[in-house]
Amino acid sequence: MKKLAQQLAQGCVLAPGVYDALSALIAEQAGFDALYLSGASIAYTRLGRSDVGLTTYTEVEDTLARIAERVSVPVIVDGDTGFGNALNVQRTVRGFERAGAAMIQLEDQTFPKRCGHLDGKTVVPANEMRGKLRAAVDARHSDDTLILARTDAIAVEGLEAAFDRAEQYLEDGADALFIEALRTPEQMHAACARFAGRVPLLANMVEGGKTPVKAAVELAEVGFRIVIFPGGTARAVAHTLAGYYGSLRHNGSTAPWRDQMLDFDGLNEVIGTPELLAAGKRYEG
């Protein structure tokens, strides 16, 4: 599998949101060449809570390690604010790198942060974020571990201020940029006109969010080189589970859902049970 930097040099990378090893495995089997470990989706699935800064470094690191052990494609991981100051950022970067991250996303929100498409966000001073990014660059062991700098300043300071922050973050060593919650196609074009020729720019597609949702091919034509659908997986799973549990409660059986689910053997095939059992036989006496 190509490293993430190689993929970005060759075109636009579409990375679906994942939240555990099973969702990552199925995404890889579907043919994706990179994955996005969504902090929001970890909050949704591990905590049953909103993305308002409740998840911790250890929860994300543990989830990342389990995913990276199971799949071979590069994983972009949402590191939120780095879970503290510059020293916390360094611990986060070192830990995520050890756990298998190909790219680590850090944002300039205050802590506790919140989903980039929720209202009421606040951001730290630009100089504080610049220090965090320098700390992140210094902490990584390999240049192959990319740093993605995210700014949430549009909602707080406006578009031009967000662009100014992005320029500063590039100066401090960011390998890619994520200007969160661009409001209109015009703002998306403006971001690409200013940055896409110099650095990979990420487009965040949130169903029902503040940014217009477009297909990856359209976004690539504008100039974006990373496209993520971070929470779509969790929303699809939540919708499916609501239907499944409602049917089971009503019917007392899974029979009405049989054609919408895997049977015992089908799931074992997806997760590689036959191969795992065959490997175990090599060590039997």
N, C-alpha and C positions, 0 to 999 in steps of 0.2 A: 504494500500500500504506500502511495506517495505521501511524503510529509506535507503538512498543511501549507507551508510556504511554497512548495512546488505547485500545489493545486491552485493557490491564489495567483501565482505567476502565469498560469495557463488559462485562467478564466474565472467565472463566477462560481462560488461554492454555495450550494443549497444544503443547509444543516437543519434537520428537524429537531424539535425539542424532545429530550428524553429525561427520565427521572429515576430510573433504576436499571439494573442489568438486563432485565427482561425486555423492557421497552427499547433499550439500546441494541440488544441482540436482534430483535425483530426489525428495527430500522436498518441495521446493517444488512440483514437478509433481503430487505426490500431494494437494496442497491445503492444506498446513500454512501458517499465517500467521506463524510464528516458528520459529526453529531454536536448538538448544543445541549449541555447540561444546564437546565434552567433552574435558577435559584427559586423562582416563584413556584415551579412545579414540585420542587422538593418540599416547600412549605405546604402546598396543596395536598401532597400524597403522604408525606411522613407525619405531618402535624395536623392535617385537616384544617389548616388555617390560611389566612390571607398572607400575601407577600408584603409584610410590614416590618421586616427586620427581625423576625423571631428565630429564623434558622441560624445556626452557629457554624463556625469554622469546622469543627470536628464532624458535624453532620454532613456537610458538603464534601469534605475530604474523604470520609468513609464511603459515601455514595460514589464519588469519582473513582476511587480505587477499585470498587467492585465492578464498575462499568469497564474501566480500562483493562482489567484482568480478563474480561469476557469477550471484548471485541478488539478488532485490529485497526479500525479506522481512527483518525485523529478526533479528539474530543476538545471542544471549546467549552470552558467552564466559567460560569458566572460567579465571580468572587465578591460581588456586592461592593462594599466600601473598603474591602480588605479586612473588615471586622475590627477596625480600630485605627490607631495612628500609623506612622511610617514603620515602626518596629513590628506592629501587628501585620502590616502588609508584607513585610519580609518573611515572617513566619508563614503567612498564607501562601506566598509564591513558592517558597521552598517546599512546603508540604504538598501543594497541588502538583508541583513538578514531579516530586517523588511518586505521587499517586498516578501519574500518567497524563497530565494535561498537555495538550499541544498548544493551546492558547488560553491565557488567563485574562478575564475581563475585570477591570476595576473602574469604579464610578466615583463621581465627585459629589454625591449626595451627602448630607449630614447623617449621623447615625442616631436613632434607628432609621434606616431608609424605608422606602415603600416602592411598590411597583411603579415603573416609569410612566404608566398610563393612568395612574390615580392622581387626583388633584391634591394640592397641599404639600408638594415637595419643597425642600429647601436644599441649598448647596453650600459646600464649604468654600472659603476663599480660594481663588485660583492658585495662589502660591502654596497653600496647604496641599492641594491635589498634586501640584508639580513635585513637591517633596516626596509624596507617596509614590509617584511614578519613578522618580530617580531611585528610590529605595527598592522598588520592584525590579528595575533593570539590574541594579547591583546584586540583588539576592538570587536571581536565576543562575543556575549552573551552566545551562547551555543556551546559546543564541537561537537554537531551534525552538525553544519555548518562547512563544510570542506573547507580547503584552498588548492587550486591546484596551484603549482608553475610552471610557464612556463619559459624556457630559449630559447632565439633565438640566442645563441652564436655560434652555428655551422657555420652559414654563415659568422660570423665576426672573430671568434677566433679559430674555428676548433672543431672537435669532442671531443677530450680529455678535452679541456677547458670547453666545455659544460657539460661534465660529472662531472668535478670538481665543477662547479657552482651548479649542481644538488645536489651533496653531501653536499655542504654548505647550500643549501636551506632546505634540510632535517634537518640539525642541528638546524635550526631556526624555526622548527615547521610545515613545510609543510606536509599535509596529503596525497598528491599525487603529481606526477611529470608529466610534459609535456615537452619533449625535442623536440622542433619544427623542422620540415623540415629535418628529417633523410633522407639521400639521396638514400640509397641502402638497400636491404635486409640484407646485412652484418652489416650495421650500426644499423638496427633495432634489429637484434639478439644480437649485442654487448650491446645495451642499456638494453635489457631485461636480459641478463646474469649478468649485474652489479647491476640492481635495482629491477627487478621484484619479487625477493624473499623477498624483504623488504618492498615494498610500491607499491600501485597501480600506474601503468604507463599507460599514455594515448597515443593512436595512432590517429593521425589526417589525415583523408582521404580526400584529395582535388583533385577533378577531374581535371587533367591537371596540378597539382602542382608538387612539387619536390620529394614528398614521393611516392613510389610505392603503388598503391591502391590495397588492398587485402580485402577479405571477413572477417567479424568479427570472424568466426570460425577459420580461418587461423591465425589471429592475436592473438587469445586467446591461440592457441597451442604454439606460440612463447613465450607468457608470458604477453601480454598486458591485462589489466583488464578494461580499458575504451576505447571504439572505437567510434569516432564521425565522422559523415559526415556533417560538419557544413554548408557548402554553397550549397550542392546539392539541397536542397529544393528551394532556390531562383533561382538557375540555371534552375531547372525543370519548375518552375513557369514562368520565363522569356521566356523560349522556348515555353511554352504553350500559353502565352499571345501573343507572336509574331504571332503564327499561327492563334489564334482566331481573333485578330484585323485585320490581313491581310485578312482573309476570310470575316469578316464582311464588311470591306471596299470594297472588290471586289464584293461581292454578295448583299450587302445591306440588309442582313438578317442573323440571326443566324441558319437558318434551316440546312445548311451543317454541322454544328457542334453539332446538337441536341443530337447525340448519344455519344458525348464526353463531355457533361456537365450535371449538375443537373438541373432539372426544379425547379419551385418555391417551390413546396411541398418537393422535394428532399432535397434542401438546408435547408429548415425549419426543416426537420427531423434531419439533421446532427447537427444543432446548438441548437436543443431542444426547438423549438418554442411551440409545443403542451404542453410540460411539464411546460414551463414558463407561458403560459396562464392559465393552470389549477391551478398553484400555486397562480396566481393573483386572481382567483375567491374566494379563501379562505378569502380574505379581502374585498370583495364587500358587501355592506349593504343589 
